[in-house]
Amino acid sequence: MAVFSKTLGIGVVTALMLTGVAAVTNGQAPGGGVGSFGREGRALMQIKGRVVCAACRLDEVRKAQPNEHRLYQLSYKQGQIVMHVTTVNESARFDALAWPPRLRVRATESLWRQLSAEETLFKEVEITGLLNTTRTLDIFAITIRG
């Protein structure tokens, strides 16, 4: 009887642990759960900020502006920019995936030209896209204000 009781206790504890792990895993990704197969549970991000430098590197901007925080280097096949990010609607996910603060960008060439154009510098920019676990930002739309 003692062996049966011990086996039953181990089985119950194991089942509870597996249930807890499954619940935590499903709760980690925004938009996760049923129906998100193949999407890594990603949700659209709205990233707001301003482009502080085009055709430059993060290290260079940090030397010139050591007190500036939330600087991110966005690299595209035809160059890179440094952006000061002010707000993100999915900030917990962004903070978790965007470290170190160097992201690869996938976008159409016209969107990249718009983002990296000289007339865009220091204006408020809003990027709509997806940031995946490989730290690649897929940009779908850009809105420039000002």
C-alpha positions as CSV (number, residue, x, y, z in Angstrom):
1,M,0.0,0.0,0.0
2,A,2.8,2.4,0.8
3,V,4.4,1.8,-2.6
4,F,1.1,2.5,-4.4
5,S,0.6,5.7,-2.3
6,K,4.1,6.9,-3.1
7,T,3.7,6.1,-6.9
8,L,0.3,8.0,-6.9
9,G,1.9,11.0,-5.2
10,I,4.8,11.1,-7.7
11,G,2.3,10.9,-10.6
12,V,0.2,13.7,-9.2
13,V,3.2,16.0,-8.6
14,T,4.5,15.2,-12.1
15,A,1.1,16.0,-13.7
16,L,0.9,19.3,-11.8
17,M,4.4,20.3,-12.8
18,L,3.7,19.6,-16.5
19,T,0.5,21.5,-16.4
20,G,2.2,24.5,-14.8
21,V,5.0,24.5,-17.4
22,A,2.5,24.3,-20.2
23,A,0.5,27.3,-18.8
24,V,3.7,29.4,-18.3
25,T,4.9,28.5,-21.9
26,N,1.6,29.5,-23.5
27,G,1.5,32.8,-21.5
28,Q,5.0,34.0,-22.6
29,A,4.2,35.2,-26.1
30,P,1.7,37.9,-26.8
31,G,-1.0,36.5,-29.1
32,G,0.2,33.0,-28.5
33,G,-1.9,29.9,-28.0
34,V,-4.3,28.3,-30.4
35,G,-4.2,29.7,-33.9
36,S,-0.7,31.2,-33.8
37,F,1.1,28.3,-35.3
38,G,4.1,29.4,-37.3
39,R,3.9,33.0,-36.2
40,E,5.9,32.6,-33.0
41,G,3.1,34.3,-31.1
42,R,4.2,37.7,-32.5
43,A,2.0,40.8,-32.3
44,L,2.3,44.0,-34.4
45,M,4.6,46.5,-32.7
46,Q,4.3,50.2,-32.9
47,I,7.7,51.7,-32.3
48,K,7.9,55.4,-31.9
49,G,11.1,57.5,-31.8
50,R,13.4,59.5,-34.0
51,V,16.2,58.7,-36.3
52,V,19.3,60.5,-34.9
53,C,21.8,59.4,-37.5
54,A,21.9,57.7,-40.9
55,A,24.9,55.8,-42.3
56,C,26.4,55.7,-38.8
57,R,27.0,53.1,-36.1
58,L,25.6,52.9,-32.6
59,D,29.1,53.2,-31.0
60,E,29.7,56.5,-32.8
61,V,26.4,58.0,-31.6
62,R,27.0,56.8,-28.0
63,K,30.3,58.6,-28.0
64,A,28.7,61.8,-29.1
65,Q,25.7,61.5,-26.9
66,P,26.7,59.4,-23.8
67,N,23.6,60.4,-21.8
68,E,21.2,59.3,-24.4
69,H,19.4,56.1,-23.6
70,R,17.3,53.7,-25.7
71,L,19.4,54.0,-28.8
72,Y,19.1,51.2,-31.3
73,Q,21.0,50.4,-34.5
74,L,18.8,49.2,-37.3
75,S,20.8,47.5,-40.1
76,Y,19.5,46.9,-43.6
77,K,21.3,45.4,-46.5
78,Q,22.0,48.9,-47.9
79,G,23.1,50.7,-44.7
80,Q,22.2,51.4,-41.1
81,I,20.6,54.0,-38.9
82,V,20.6,54.8,-35.2
83,M,17.2,55.4,-33.7
84,H,16.2,56.8,-30.3
85,V,13.1,54.8,-29.3
86,T,10.7,56.6,-27.1
87,T,7.7,54.2,-26.8
88,V,6.8,50.7,-27.9
89,N,3.3,49.3,-27.5
90,E,4.7,45.8,-26.8
91,S,7.5,47.1,-24.6
92,A,8.1,44.0,-22.6
93,R,8.6,41.9,-25.7
94,F,10.7,44.6,-27.4
95,D,13.0,44.9,-24.4
96,A,13.4,41.2,-24.2
97,L,14.2,40.7,-27.9
98,A,16.1,43.9,-28.7
99,W,19.1,43.3,-26.6
100,P,21.9,43.9,-27.5
101,P,20.4,47.0,-29.2
102,R,21.3,46.1,-32.8
103,L,18.5,44.8,-35.0
104,R,18.4,43.6,-38.6
105,V,15.6,45.1,-40.7
106,R,13.6,43.5,-43.5
107,A,11.6,46.0,-45.5
108,T,11.0,47.1,-49.0
109,E,13.7,49.4,-50.4
110,S,11.2,52.3,-50.5
111,L,10.4,52.0,-46.8
112,W,14.1,51.8,-45.9
113,R,14.8,54.9,-48.1
114,Q,12.0,56.7,-46.4
115,L,13.3,55.8,-42.9
116,S,17.0,56.6,-43.7
117,A,16.4,59.8,-45.7
118,E,18.1,63.0,-44.6
119,E,14.7,64.8,-44.3
120,T,13.6,62.2,-41.7
121,L,16.4,62.9,-39.3
122,F,15.1,64.1,-35.9
123,K,11.5,63.9,-36.8
124,E,9.1,61.7,-34.9
125,V,8.8,58.4,-36.7
126,E,6.4,55.5,-36.0
127,I,7.3,52.1,-37.3
128,T,4.7,49.3,-37.6
129,G,6.2,45.8,-37.8
130,L,7.1,42.5,-36.2
131,L,10.1,41.8,-34.1
132,N,10.9,38.1,-34.1
133,T,13.2,36.0,-31.9
134,T,16.1,36.3,-34.3
135,R,16.1,40.0,-33.6
136,T,14.9,40.8,-37.1
137,L,12.4,43.6,-37.4
138,D,10.0,43.2,-40.3
139,I,8.8,46.7,-41.2
140,F,5.4,47.0,-42.8
141,A,4.7,50.8,-42.5
142,I,6.4,54.0,-41.5
143,T,4.7,57.2,-40.5
144,I,6.7,60.4,-40.2
145,R,5.3,63.4,-38.2
146,G,6.6,66.9,-38.3
